[in-house]
Amino acid sequence: MLDKLTCLSRSAFFWLSLIFIGVSMEAVALYYQYALDYYPCVLCIHIRIWLFALIIVAIFGLFTRKHGCLSKLSHLLTLVVGIGLVERSWKTLAVERNWIVDSCSMDSGLPNWFALDQWIPSVFAPWEPCGYTPELLFGITMAEGLMVFSALLAATAAVFFALQFRSARSS
């Protein structure tokens, strides 16, 4: 079982899947924004940035999957992205459920040297304050779906990162 997981973690399929998932999630967010008029808040924009980072890391991982140290680095970066997504998704869910009271401003909080909200405002500019997320399917809100996805990503990334220190044996 561990050998199969190790092979999967080093496969092009894994990295291509992450690219596909990241692009799909960005596309869904933009569909909700422009077709359904559910505008993003600051936390939603932060999640979009983490998803953009996931796509970039997955592209890096795809090209470095056969290079020992670089492959380990790409898996470590995937874990970092997963943890970042968990944190932002939890905060979004907590604000939505009133578990925490947050004063979400309309300022993205990005530094001038990384002003995605100014460079690509159609994707990264917040349009409304935090407080709710739209319903996806079966009564599941976007915040709940993001929380599940990000937890699964972080757990998978942690396992796959650990597997990079194990030699693959053919079975």
Salt bridges, closest charged atoms under 4 A:
ASP3 OD1 - ARG166 NH1 2.85
ASP3 OD1 - ARG169 NE 3.96
GLU87 OE1 - ARG88 NE 2.66
ASP102 OD1 - LYS91 NZ 3.39
GLU144 OE2 - ARG97 NH2 1.99
